[in-house]
Amino acid sequence: MRRRAIPLLSAALALAAAFLVGPAGAAEPEPGEAGAAAAGDERHRPRLYTPPANPDAYTQAHELALAGQLRDAAGIVSMVRTPQAVWFGDQSPAEVEREARQVVRDADGATVVFSLYNVPGRDCSGYSGGGANTTAEYKAWIDAVARGIGRSEAIVVLETDSLALLPSDCGQDDAQGTKTAARYAEINYAIGQLEPLKGTRVYLDTGHAAWHGPASITPRLVKGGIAKATGFFTNVSNYQTDAANSWFGRLVSACVAYVGEGGDAAQCPHQSSAREQAEAWIGANVKTPPSRWKHFVTDSSRNGQGPWVPPPGKYTDPQDWCNPPDRGLGARPTLRTGDPLHDARLWVKIPGESDGLCLRGTPGPEDPERGMVDPKAGDWFAEQALELVRLANPPILPGS
């Protein structure tokens, strides 16, 4: 469960928050909601849950306020008081059931975004490696999550990188593909336990728009059980723009529909295709009406400045996904995107928390782009948090 905030706000920080920060957990205003709020229907309109913040965020804000940097302090507070995902992984079944039940109780009717991250062999045993030891352990863990969620409103972002980065992609499988087959079975099992819950919608992994194309990710979605899920997610922990995410989502939705009709995914247009040509192909080949296509959600937590482009030829492994410099917060989370296929724009990755120790192909130990040793994955990264706030697009504070 997300860590509880601790009372570190000084009088100076409280003053900054009072002047510059809106109500806790307030998301970007959504289309058509002003009238409902004015009519006193605030409690009943769709809203996203804001979990307790990483305590180190308030420590940073406290220190900024004491240094007289009130606007930066207020920006950090506003960032962590924006709806974000609750990440679960590595807890025991008993722990995750108890913590999930407590989260939905705290949410009090708001939709909770659960990012489940415990599949065996996750992240190819990289910076965020770990997960359950066996398929049986994973199934027991998923069963516990399902019991904890119960009948509450929930969006489940199921196992980031689980399909875009299979065991076979990172040399962890045997010649028979045993671990990859287990991965598909694990994802299918999770969908089967979670999607039938009354208020839960499950979304599967596609990586991001600069990784797989529809032709390569769609067969993985099909094997992963997309037919039984609400849809898929893209750009979690990455930096692709909202426009790129929406276009990629539409193409993947169309390709999934096309394959469901018996088509070959290899024929689906790539996201780099000219839009007019791709739309023409969809119109000519996909017979399923868009109202029956799979939906998607996107992560806009850190994409306000788009992806980082490493200096050409400078690094053998630029790790453009790993704590890239000079990025900004993206558009605020919303359940009303204006696109009938795009169910939500979310902050899934917790902005301000590190991606890990980024060496970019160098001996280290410092990140050569930052001149410092990056915090380990999941720890608070004060320098990056401040960048995200200052370079937010749209701005995190009014008047920026």
KEKE-3310 file (N, C-alpha, C; in steps of 0.2 Angstrom, whole numbers, plus 5000, padded with zeros to 4 digits):
npx = (5004:5002:5013:5009:5006:5016:5015:5023:5022:5026:5023:5026:5025:5012:5006:5010:5003:4990:4989:4992:4988:4975:4961:4964:4968:4962:4958:4962:4949:4935:4927:4910:4908:4906:4893:4887:4894:4890:4876:4876:4880:4892:4898:4893:4898:4910:4925:4943:4954:4965:4980:4988:5003:5021:5031:5043:5041:5034:5043:5053:5045:5043:5057:5059:5050:5055:5067:5062:5057:5043:5034:5039:5038:5024:5021:5026:5018:5005:5007:5008:4996:4987:4977:4983:4990:4989:5001:5004:5014:5025:5020:5013:5000:4990:4994:4992:4978:4972:4977:4972:4959:4958:4962:4951:4941:4946:4945:4931:4921:4927:4935:4948:4964:4973:4989:4995:5009:5017:5021:5029:5046:5046:5050:5061:5070:5077:5080:5068:5066:5059:5044:5032:5037:5032:5020:5009:5010:5008:4995:4988:4991:4984:4971:4969:4971:4959:4949:4951:4948:4935:4918:4920:4924:4936:4950:4961:4978:4986:5001:5013:5024:5023:5018:5024:5037:5042:5047:5054:5060:5071:5080:5077:5070:5067:5071:5058:5050:5044:5043:5038:5025:5020:5019:5009:4998:4997:4993:4981:4974:4974:4965:4954:4950:4949:4942:4928:4923:4912:4914:4926:4938:4949:4965:4977:4995:5004:5016:5024:5022:5033:5039:5034:5025:5007:5006:5015:5012:4999:4996:5002:4993:4981:4985:4987:4974:4965:4952:4944:4946:4944:4952:4967:4983:4994:5011:5015:5025:5033:5036:5030:5020:5004:4996:5003:5001:4987:4985:4992:4985:4972:4976:4980:4968:4960:4968:4967:4953:4953:4961:4952:4942:4948:4959:4976:4988:5000:4997:4992:4992:5007:5011:5019:5015:5007:4994:4982:4983:4983:4971:4962:4966:4960:4947:4944:4946:4943:4930:4922:4912:4918:4912:4913:4926:4941:4945:4956:4968:4979:4995:5000:5008:5022:5024:5024:5034:5037:5046:5063:5077:5092:5109:5116:5126:5133:5131:5133:5122:5109:5097:5084:5073:5075:5075:5076:5083:5076:5062:5044:5028:5013:4997:4983:4975:4960:4944:4936:4940:4936:4936:4929:4935:4946:4947:4952:4964:4978:4988:4999:5013:5022:5025:5040:5046:5060:5067:5077:5095:5103:5115:5118:5126:5139:5153:5149:5149:5139:5125:5128:5121:5116:5126:5126:5123:5109:5094:5088:5076:5060:5062:5061:5065:5072:5078:5073:5059:5057:5061:5050:5039:5043:5043:5031:5018:5002:5004:5007:5003:4992:4993:5006)
npy = (4994:5012:5023:5032:5049:5061:5073:5085:5098:5115:5131:5140:5132:5128:5141:5143:5133:5136:5148:5144:5131:5119:5110:5095:5081:5085:5084:5088:5099:5092:5089:5095:5094:5104:5109:5098:5099:5111:5109:5102:5089:5083:5072:5061:5062:5055:5051:5051:5042:5048:5043:5042:5052:5049:5050:5057:5066:5077:5080:5086:5097:5104:5108:5116:5126:5132:5137:5147:5145:5145:5143:5132:5123:5123:5117:5104:5099:5100:5092:5079:5078:5075:5064:5047:5031:5016:5006:4989:4975:4962:4960:4949:4937:4939:4951:4960:4958:4964:4977:4981:4981:4991:5002:5004:5006:5019:5026:5029:5028:5034:5030:5019:5017:5003:4997:4983:4973:4960:4949:4933:4934:4948:4963:4957:4954:4965:4983:4984:4971:4956:4950:4937:4920:4908:4902:4897:4904:4917:4916:4914:4926:4935:4931:4935:4949:4951:4948:4958:4970:4968:4973:4986:5002:5001:5003:4992:4991:4980:4973:4980:4980:4966:4960:4967:4964:4950:4934:4927:4937:4942:4932:4923:4912:4894:4882:4877:4887:4889:4898:4909:4904:4902:4915:4920:4912:4916:4930:4928:4921:4931:4941:4933:4932:4945:4954:4950:4956:4967:4981:4983:4986:4979:4981:4978:4976:4986:4991:5005:5019:5020:5008:4993:4990:4990:4978:4969:4969:4966:4951:4947:4953:4946:4932:4935:4937:4947:4947:4945:4955:4973:4981:4989:4996:5010:5018:5018:5024:5030:5042:5047:5057:5064:5064:5055:5044:5042:5040:5028:5020:5020:5013:5001:4996:4995:4985:4974:4972:4968:4957:4949:4946:4937:4942:4945:4951:4956:4964:4975:4993:5003:5014:5024:5026:5036:5046:5047:5037:5026:5027:5025:5012:5005:5009:5001:4988:4984:4977:4977:4987:5003:5005:4993:4990:4987:4996:5009:5015:5028:5034:5049:5054:5059:5065:5078:5086:5078:5064:5061:5065:5057:5063:5062:5047:5048:5039:5021:5014:5023:5023:5029:5029:5030:5039:5052:5068:5084:5083:5085:5086:5079:5081:5083:5069:5061:5055:5057:5059:5063:5055:5041:5028:5030:5027:5033:5045:5044:5045:5034:5029:5035:5051:5058:5048:5038:5029:5021:5016:5024:5021:5022:5015:5018:5016:5020:5026:5036:5044:5049:5060:5067:5069:5063:5050:5041:5039:5022:5012:5017:5025:5041:5055:5069:5079:5076:5077:5090:5095:5090:5097:5110:5110:5106:5103:5104:5118:5114:5123:5137:5152:5150)
npz = (5000:4997:5005:5020:5022:5031:5045:5040:5035:5036:5044:5034:5022:5023:5021:5008:5001:5003:4996:4983:4979:4974:4980:4989:4980:4968:4951:4934:4928:4920:4905:4905:4918:4927:4928:4935:4947:4952:4954:4965:4965:4967:4974:4967:4954:4942:4948:4952:4963:4975:4982:4998:4999:4995:5009:5008:4999:5005:5014:5005:5000:5012:5015:5004:5006:5018:5013:5007:4994:4989:4979:4972:4982:4984:4971:4972:4982:4976:4965:4971:4977:4967:4958:4957:4953:4963:4968:4968:4973:4977:4990:5003:5000:5010:5015:5004:5001:5013:5012:4999:5002:5012:5004:4995:5004:5009:4998:4996:4986:4975:4960:4960:4954:4951:4950:4946:4950:4950:4943:4939:4936:4932:4923:4917:4926:4929:4934:4941:4945:4952:4959:4960:4964:4958:4946:4953:4966:4961:4956:4968:4974:4966:4968:4981:4979:4971:4981:4990:4982:4979:4976:4972:4963:4951:4942:4934:4930:4923:4926:4921:4906:4905:4893:4883:4885:4886:4893:4883:4876:4883:4884:4895:4894:4890:4876:4873:4876:4889:4900:4894:4889:4902:4907:4898:4903:4916:4915:4908:4918:4928:4922:4922:4935:4939:4930:4930:4942:4950:4949:4942:4929:4918:4911:4898:4895:4883:4881:4874:4862:4855:4854:4852:4837:4831:4824:4830:4844:4845:4843:4855:4864:4861:4864:4877:4882:4879:4874:4884:4893:4897:4890:4885:4890:4888:4888:4901:4914:4904:4891:4880:4869:4872:4860:4852:4860:4859:4846:4843:4852:4845:4833:4838:4844:4833:4826:4834:4833:4820:4819:4827:4818:4810:4803:4798:4809:4804:4794:4798:4800:4805:4818:4813:4800:4788:4793:4786:4776:4785:4791:4780:4777:4788:4787:4775:4779:4792:4799:4810:4820:4827:4840:4846:4848:4857:4872:4879:4891:4896:4901:4908:4916:4916:4904:4899:4892:4882:4874:4879:4869:4867:4866:4850:4847:4859:4870:4873:4877:4879:4887:4887:4894:4907:4920:4913:4909:4912:4910:4911:4921:4914:4906:4917:4926:4920:4918:4908:4892:4880:4869:4863:4863:4872:4888:4899:4905:4914:4929:4931:4933:4947:4949:4953:4959:4957:4943:4944:4945:4933:4921:4908:4899:4903:4915:4927:4945:4943:4936:4920:4914:4924:4933:4946:4958:4954:4964:4969:4961:4963:4974:4982:4971:4972:4964:4951:4954:4956:4943:4936:4941:4938:4924:4920:4909:4904:4915:4933:4943:4945:4934:4930)
capx = (5000:5006:5015:5005:5010:5017:5014:5029:5021:5028:5018:5027:5022:5004:5004:5011:4998:4984:4988:4994:4986:4968:4959:4967:4965:4958:4961:4960:4942:4933:4921:4903:4907:4905:4886:4885:4896:4885:4870:4877:4881:4899:4899:4891:4901:4916:4931:4949:4956:4972:4983:4993:5009:5027:5032:5049:5038:5032:5050:5056:5041:5045:5063:5059:5047:5059:5072:5059:5055:5036:5030:5041:5035:5017:5021:5027:5012:5000:5009:5007:4989:4984:4975:4988:4989:4991:5005:5005:5019:5029:5016:5010:4992:4986:4995:4989:4971:4971:4979:4968:4952:4959:4962:4945:4938:4948:4943:4924:4917:4931:4938:4955:4968:4978:4994:4998:5016:5020:5021:5035:5051:5045:5056:5067:5075:5081:5080:5062:5065:5056:5038:5030:5042:5029:5013:5004:5011:5005:4988:4986:4991:4979:4965:4969:4969:4952:4945:4952:4944:4927:4913:4922:4925:4943:4954:4967:4983:4989:5008:5017:5029:5022:5017:5029:5044:5041:5054:5058:5063:5077:5085:5076:5066:5070:5069:5051:5046:5040:5041:5033:5019:5017:5017:5002:4993:4996:4989:4974:4971:4972:4959:4948:4948:4947:4937:4921:4921:4907:4916:4933:4940:4956:4969:4983:5001:5006:5023:5023:5021:5040:5042:5030:5019:5001:5007:5019:5009:4992:4996:5003:4987:4977:4987:4986:4967:4962:4945:4941:4947:4941:4956:4974:4986:5000:5015:5016:5032:5036:5036:5027:5015:4996:4994:5006:4997:4980:4985:4994:4979:4967:4978:4980:4961:4958:4971:4964:4947:4954:4963:4947:4938:4952:4964:4983:4991:5005:4994:4990:4997:5011:5010:5023:5011:5004:4987:4977:4983:4981:4963:4959:4966:4956:4940:4943:4948:4941:4922:4919:4911:4922:4909:4914:4933:4944:4946:4962:4970:4986:4999:5002:5011:5028:5025:5023:5039:5038:5052:5070:5081:5099:5114:5118:5132:5136:5131:5131:5115:5106:5092:5080:5067:5077:5076:5079:5083:5072:5055:5038:5022:5009:4990:4980:4971:4953:4940:4933:4945:4933:4937:4925:4940:4951:4943:4955:4971:4980:4995:5001:5019:5021:5030:5045:5050:5066:5067:5083:5102:5104:5122:5118:5132:5145:5155:5146:5142:5135:5121:5132:5117:5114:5132:5125:5120:5102:5091:5086:5069:5054:5064:5060:5071:5070:5080:5068:5053:5057:5060:5043:5035:5044:5042:5024:5014:5001:5007:5004:5000:4989:4998:5013)
capy = (5000:5018:5025:5037:5056:5063:5080:5089:5105:5120:5137:5143:5128:5129:5147:5142:5128:5140:5153:5141:5124:5118:5105:5089:5076:5088:5083:5093:5100:5087:5091:5094:5092:5110:5109:5093:5101:5117:5106:5099:5082:5082:5066:5056:5062:5051:5054:5046:5042:5051:5039:5046:5053:5047:5055:5061:5072:5082:5082:5090:5103:5107:5111:5121:5132:5135:5140:5153:5143:5144:5141:5126:5119:5122:5113:5097:5097:5100:5086:5073:5078:5074:5057:5043:5024:5013:5000:4983:4970:4959:4959:4942:4937:4942:4959:4963:4958:4969:4984:4983:4982:4997:5007:5005:5010:5026:5029:5031:5028:5036:5025:5017:5014:4998:4995:4977:4972:4955:4943:4930:4937:4954:4967:4953:4954:4972:4987:4983:4964:4953:4946:4930:4915:4903:4903:4896:4909:4922:4915:4915:4933:4938:4929:4940:4956:4951:4948:4965:4975:4967:4976:4993:5004:5000:5002:4988:4992:4974:4970:4984:4976:4959:4957:4970:4961:4943:4930:4925:4943:4944:4927:4920:4906:4888:4881:4876:4893:4887:4903:4913:4901:4903:4922:4921:4909:4920:4936:4926:4920:4937:4944:4929:4933:4952:4957:4949:4959:4971:4988:4982:4985:4977:4984:4974:4980:4986:4995:5012:5020:5020:5002:4989:4992:4985:4971:4964:4968:4963:4944:4946:4954:4940:4927:4937:4936:4953:4946:4945:4961:4979:4984:4989:5002:5012:5023:5018:5025:5032:5049:5048:5063:5062:5063:5049:5038:5041:5037:5021:5016:5018:5008:4994:4994:4993:4979:4969:4970:4965:4950:4945:4945:4932:4945:4944:4957:4959:4968:4982:4999:5005:5021:5029:5027:5042:5045:5047:5030:5021:5027:5022:5005:5003:5009:4996:4981:4982:4977:4978:4994:5005:5004:4986:4989:4987:5003:5009:5020:5030:5037:5056:5057:5063:5066:5085:5088:5072:5059:5063:5062:5057:5066:5056:5044:5049:5033:5015:5012:5029:5022:5035:5028:5030:5046:5057:5075:5090:5081:5088:5082:5079:5083:5080:5063:5062:5049:5060:5061:5065:5050:5035:5022:5032:5027:5038:5048:5043:5046:5028:5030:5040:5056:5060:5042:5036:5023:5016:5018:5025:5022:5024:5011:5020:5012:5023:5025:5042:5045:5054:5065:5071:5070:5061:5043:5041:5034:5016:5012:5018:5030:5048:5058:5076:5083:5075:5079:5098:5096:5088:5102:5117:5110:5103:5105:5111:5120:5111:5128:5142:5157:5148)
capz = (5000:4997:5012:5023:5022:5038:5045:5040:5033:5041:5043:5027:5017:5023:5017:5000:4999:5004:4990:4976:4978:4975:4985:4989:4975:4963:4945:4929:4926:4915:4901:4907:4925:4931:4930:4940:4953:4954:4956:4972:4963:4967:4976:4962:4947:4941:4951:4953:4970:4977:4988:5002:4996:4998:5014:5006:4995:5010:5017:5001:5000:5019:5015:4999:5009:5023:5009:5003:4987:4991:4973:4971:4987:4982:4966:4974:4986:4971:4961:4975:4978:4961:4958:4955:4954:4969:4966:4973:4971:4982:4997:5003:4999:5016:5015:4998:5002:5018:5009:4994:5005:5015:4999:4992:5009:5009:4992:4997:4980:4970:4956:4962:4949:4954:4946:4949:4947:4954:4939:4940:4931:4929:4921:4915:4932:4929:4939:4945:4945:4957:4958:4963:4962:4954:4944:4959:4970:4958:4956:4975:4975:4962:4971:4986:4976:4969:4987:4993:4978:4980:4972:4972:4957:4951:4935:4935:4925:4924:4925:4916:4903:4905:4887:4879:4887:4888:4895:4877:4873:4887:4885:4901:4892:4887:4869:4873:4878:4895:4904:4890:4890:4909:4907:4895:4907:4922:4913:4907:4925:4932:4919:4923:4942:4941:4926:4932:4948:4948:4947:4940:4922:4917:4905:4897:4893:4876:4881:4872:4855:4852:4856:4848:4833:4832:4821:4835:4851:4845:4844:4862:4867:4860:4868:4884:4884:4878:4872:4891:4897:4895:4885:4886:4892:4885:4890:4908:4915:4898:4890:4873:4870:4872:4853:4850:4864:4857:4839:4844:4855:4840:4829:4842:4845:4826:4824:4838:4830:4813:4820:4829:4812:4806:4799:4800:4812:4800:4789:4802:4799:4810:4820:4809:4794:4787:4796:4781:4773:4790:4792:4774:4778:4793:4784:4770:4781:4799:4798:4817:4822:4833:4846:4849:4848:4864:4874:4881:4895:4894:4907:4906:4922:4915:4897:4897:4887:4877:4876:4879:4864:4869:4861:4845:4848:4866:4874:4870:4879:4882:4892:4886:4898:4914:4923:4908:4911:4909:4908:4915:4922:4909:4908:4923:4925:4919:4916:4902:4887:4873:4864:4866:4864:4877:4894:4905:4905:4921:4932:4934:4936:4953:4947:4958:4961:4953:4938:4945:4944:4926:4919:4901:4896:4906:4921:4933:4947:4942:4930:4916:4912:4930:4937:4952:4958:4955:4969:4967:4958:4968:4980:4980:4967:4973:4959:4946:4956:4955:4936:4933:4943:4935:4917:4919:4903:4906:4922:4939:4947:4941:4933:4927)
cpx = (5004:5007:5011:5009:5011:5017:5020:5028:5022:5023:5019:5024:5015:5002:5005:5005:4991:4983:4989:4991:4979:4967:4962:4964:4962:4961:4959:4952:4940:4927:4914:4902:4905:4897:4884:4887:4892:4879:4870:4878:4888:4901:4898:4894:4907:4922:4937:4951:4964:4975:4987:5000:5015:5029:5038:5047:5037:5039:5053:5052:5043:5052:5063:5056:5051:5065:5069:5056:5047:5032:5033:5038:5028:5016:5022:5021:5006:5001:5007:4999:4984:4983:4981:4986:4992:4995:5005:5010:5023:5026:5014:5003:4989:4987:4991:4981:4969:4972:4974:4961:4953:4959:4955:4940:4939:4945:4935:4921:4921:4934:4946:4958:4974:4983:4997:5004:5020:5021:5028:5040:5050:5051:5062:5072:5079:5080:5074:5060:5062:5049:5037:5036:5039:5023:5008:5004:5007:4997:4985:4986:4986:4972:4964:4968:4961:4947:4945:4948:4937:4923:4915:4924:4933:4945:4960:4972:4987:4996:5011:5023:5028:5021:5022:5036:5043:5048:5058:5062:5070:5081:5083:5072:5070:5068:5062:5047:5041:5038:5037:5026:5016:5015:5010:4997:4992:4992:4982:4971:4969:4966:4953:4946:4946:4942:4930:4919:4917:4909:4923:4933:4947:4959:4975:4989:5002:5013:5021:5023:5028:5043:5039:5026:5013:5002:5011:5016:5002:4992:4997:4997:4982:4978:4986:4979:4963:4955:4941:4941:4944:4945:4963:4977:4992:5004:5016:5023:5036:5034:5033:5021:5008:4994:4997:5002:4990:4980:4987:4988:4974:4969:4978:4973:4959:4961:4968:4957:4948:4956:4957:4942:4942:4957:4971:4986:4996:5003:4992:4995:5001:5010:5014:5020:5008:4996:4982:4977:4981:4974:4960:4960:4961:4948:4939:4943:4945:4933:4919:4918:4915:4919:4910:4922:4935:4946:4953:4963:4977:4989:5002:5006:5018:5029:5024:5028:5040:5044:5058:5074:5089:5104:5116:5125:5136:5136:5130:5124:5112:5101:5087:5074:5069:5079:5079:5078:5078:5065:5050:5032:5018:5002:4987:4976:4964:4950:4935:4938:4942:4933:4934:4929:4944:4947:4946:4962:4973:4987:4997:5007:5019:5027:5034:5048:5054:5064:5072:5090:5103:5111:5123:5124:5139:5147:5151:5151:5137:5131:5125:5128:5115:5120:5130:5123:5113:5099:5088:5078:5064:5056:5063:5066:5069:5072:5075:5061:5052:5057:5053:5039:5036:5043:5036:5021:5008:5004:5003:5001:4997:4994:5005:5014)
cpy = (5006:5020:5031:5044:5057:5070:5084:5096:5110:5126:5140:5139:5128:5135:5146:5138:5132:5145:5149:5134:5123:5113:5099:5084:5079:5087:5089:5094:5096:5090:5090:5093:5098:5111:5104:5096:5107:5115:5102:5091:5080:5075:5060:5056:5057:5054:5049:5047:5045:5047:5044:5046:5050:5052:5060:5067:5078:5085:5087:5097:5107:5111:5116:5127:5135:5139:5146:5151:5141:5141:5134:5121:5117:5117:5106:5095:5096:5093:5079:5073:5077:5066:5053:5036:5022:5007:4995:4978:4968:4958:4951:4943:4940:4949:4962:4963:4963:4976:4986:4985:4989:5003:5009:5008:5017:5029:5032:5032:5031:5030:5024:5014:5010:4996:4989:4975:4967:4949:4940:4933:4944:4958:4964:4953:4960:4976:4986:4976:4962:4949:4940:4925:4910:4905:4902:4901:4916:4922:4916:4923:4937:4937:4934:4947:4957:4952:4955:4970:4974:4970:4984:4995:5004:5000:4998:4988:4985:4972:4974:4980:4969:4956:4960:4967:4954:4939:4929:4931:4945:4938:4923:4913:4900:4887:4880:4882:4892:4893:4908:4911:4902:4910:4923:4918:4913:4927:4934:4924:4926:4941:4940:4930:4941:4956:4956:4953:4965:4978:4988:4982:4984:4979:4980:4978:4980:4990:5002:5013:5020:5013:4997:4993:4988:4978:4966:4964:4965:4955:4943:4947:4949:4934:4928:4937:4943:4953:4946:4951:4967:4982:4984:4996:5004:5017:5023:5019:5028:5039:5051:5053:5060:5060:5057:5043:5037:5038:5030:5017:5015:5013:5001:4992:4991:4986:4973:4967:4966:4958:4946:4943:4939:4935:4943:4951:4960:4964:4975:4987:5001:5012:5026:5030:5033:5041:5044:5040:5025:5021:5024:5014:5002:5003:5003:4989:4979:4983:4978:4985:4997:5005:4997:4985:4989:4994:5003:5015:5022:5034:5043:5059:5061:5064:5073:5088:5083:5068:5063:5060:5063:5060:5061:5054:5045:5043:5026:5012:5018:5028:5028:5035:5029:5036:5051:5064:5079:5088:5085:5084:5084:5082:5079:5074:5065:5055:5051:5063:5064:5061:5043:5029:5023:5033:5032:5039:5048:5045:5039:5027:5036:5045:5058:5054:5040:5030:5019:5020:5018:5026:5024:5021:5013:5015:5014:5025:5030:5041:5051:5060:5070:5072:5068:5053:5044:5037:5027:5016:5012:5023:5037:5051:5066:5080:5082:5078:5087:5099:5095:5094:5109:5116:5106:5107:5101:5112:5117:5117:5134:5148:5156:5149)
cpz = (5000:5004:5014:5023:5030:5039:5046:5037:5038:5040:5036:5022:5017:5020:5010:4997:4998:4998:4983:4974:4979:4980:4984:4984:4969:4956:4940:4928:4920:4911:4904:4914:4929:4933:4935:4947:4956:4956:4962:4971:4963:4969:4971:4955:4947:4944:4952:4960:4970:4983:4992:4999:4999:5003:5012:5002:4999:5013:5012:5000:5007:5018:5010:5002:5014:5019:5006:4996:4988:4985:4971:4976:4986:4976:4967:4978:4981:4967:4965:4977:4972:4960:4954:4956:4961:4967:4971:4969:4977:4989:4997:5001:5004:5016:5010:4999:5007:5015:5004:4997:5009:5010:4997:4998:5010:5003:4992:4991:4974:4966:4958:4956:4952:4949:4949:4945:4951:4950:4939:4934:4928:4928:4919:4920:4932:4935:4944:4945:4952:4955:4961:4960:4957:4951:4950:4964:4967:4958:4963:4977:4972:4965:4977:4984:4975:4976:4990:4989:4979:4974:4971:4965:4956:4943:4937:4929:4927:4922:4919:4913:4903:4898:4882:4880:4890:4890:4889:4874:4877:4888:4892:4900:4890:4880:4868:4874:4884:4899:4901:4890:4897:4910:4904:4900:4913:4921:4912:4914:4929:4929:4922:4931:4943:4937:4928:4938:4946:4945:4944:4932:4922:4911:4904:4894:4885:4876:4880:4865:4852:4853:4851:4843:4834:4829:4826:4841:4850:4846:4851:4866:4867:4864:4876:4887:4884:4877:4879:4895:4894:4889:4887:4888:4889:4888:4898:4910:4909:4897:4883:4874:4870:4865:4851:4854:4861:4850:4839:4847:4850:4835:4832:4842:4838:4824:4828:4835:4823:4814:4823:4824:4808:4802:4802:4803:4808:4795:4792:4801:4805:4812:4817:4802:4794:4789:4791:4778:4778:4791:4786:4775:4783:4790:4779:4773:4788:4798:4805:4818:4827:4840:4850:4849:4856:4866:4877:4886:4894:4901:4905:4912:4921:4908:4894:4892:4882:4879:4875:4873:4866:4864:4857:4847:4854:4870:4871:4872:4883:4887:4893:4891:4905:4916:4918:4910:4908:4906:4913:4916:4916:4911:4914:4922:4924:4917:4910:4897:4881:4868:4867:4867:4870:4884:4899:4903:4912:4923:4935:4937:4941:4951:4953:4961:4956:4949:4940:4944:4936:4924:4912:4897:4898:4913:4927:4939:4946:4936:4926:4914:4918:4934:4944:4952:4959:4960:4965:4965:4964:4974:4977:4977:4967:4967:4953:4947:4954:4947:4933:4935:4939:4927:4915:4913:4902:4913:4928:4943:4942:4940:4931:4920)
residu = (MET:ARG:ARG:ARG:ALA:ILE:PRO:LEU:LEU:SER:ALA:ALA:LEU:ALA:LEU:ALA:ALA:ALA:PHE:LEU:VAL:GLY:PRO:ALA:GLY:ALA:ALA:GLU:PRO:GLU:PRO:GLY:GLU:ALA:GLY:ALA:ALA:ALA:ALA:GLY:ASP:GLU:ARG:HIS:ARG:PRO:ARG:LEU:TYR:THR:PRO:PRO:ALA:ASN:PRO:ASP:ALA:TYR:THR:GLN:ALA:HIS:GLU:LEU:ALA:LEU:ALA:GLY:GLN:LEU:ARG:ASP:ALA:ALA:GLY:ILE:VAL:SER:MET:VAL:ARG:THR:PRO:GLN:ALA:VAL:TRP:PHE:GLY:ASP:GLN:SER:PRO:ALA:GLU:VAL:GLU:ARG:GLU:ALA:ARG:GLN:VAL:VAL:ARG:ASP:ALA:ASP:GLY:ALA:THR:VAL:VAL:PHE:SER:LEU:TYR:ASN:VAL:PRO:GLY:ARG:ASP:CYS:SER:GLY:TYR:SER:GLY:GLY:GLY:ALA:ASN:THR:THR:ALA:GLU:TYR:LYS:ALA:TRP:ILE:ASP:ALA:VAL:ALA:ARG:GLY:ILE:GLY:ARG:SER:GLU:ALA:ILE:VAL:VAL:LEU:GLU:THR:ASP:SER:LEU:ALA:LEU:LEU:PRO:SER:ASP:CYS:GLY:GLN:ASP:ASP:ALA:GLN:GLY:THR:LYS:THR:ALA:ALA:ARG:TYR:ALA:GLU:ILE:ASN:TYR:ALA:ILE:GLY:GLN:LEU:GLU:PRO:LEU:LYS:GLY:THR:ARG:VAL:TYR:LEU:ASP:THR:GLY:HIS:ALA:ALA:TRP:HIS:GLY:PRO:ALA:SER:ILE:THR:PRO:ARG:LEU:VAL:LYS:GLY:GLY:ILE:ALA:LYS:ALA:THR:GLY:PHE:PHE:THR:ASN:VAL:SER:ASN:TYR:GLN:THR:ASP:ALA:ALA:ASN:SER:TRP:PHE:GLY:ARG:LEU:VAL:SER:ALA:CYS:VAL:ALA:TYR:VAL:GLY:GLU:GLY:GLY:ASP:ALA:ALA:GLN:CYS:PRO:HIS:GLN:SER:SER:ALA:ARG:GLU:GLN:ALA:GLU:ALA:TRP:ILE:GLY:ALA:ASN:VAL:LYS:THR:PRO:PRO:SER:ARG:TRP:LYS:HIS:PHE:VAL:THR:ASP:SER:SER:ARG:ASN:GLY:GLN:GLY:PRO:TRP:VAL:PRO:PRO:PRO:GLY:LYS:TYR:THR:ASP:PRO:GLN:ASP:TRP:CYS:ASN:PRO:PRO:ASP:ARG:GLY:LEU:GLY:ALA:ARG:PRO:THR:LEU:ARG:THR:GLY:ASP:PRO:LEU:HIS:ASP:ALA:ARG:LEU:TRP:VAL:LYS:ILE:PRO:GLY:GLU:SER:ASP:GLY:LEU:CYS:LEU:ARG:GLY:THR:PRO:GLY:PRO:GLU:ASP:PRO:GLU:ARG:GLY:MET:VAL:ASP:PRO:LYS:ALA:GLY:ASP:TRP:PHE:ALA:GLU:GLN:ALA:LEU:GLU:LEU:VAL:ARG:LEU:ALA:ASN:PRO:PRO:ILE:LEU:PRO:GLY:SER)
# end
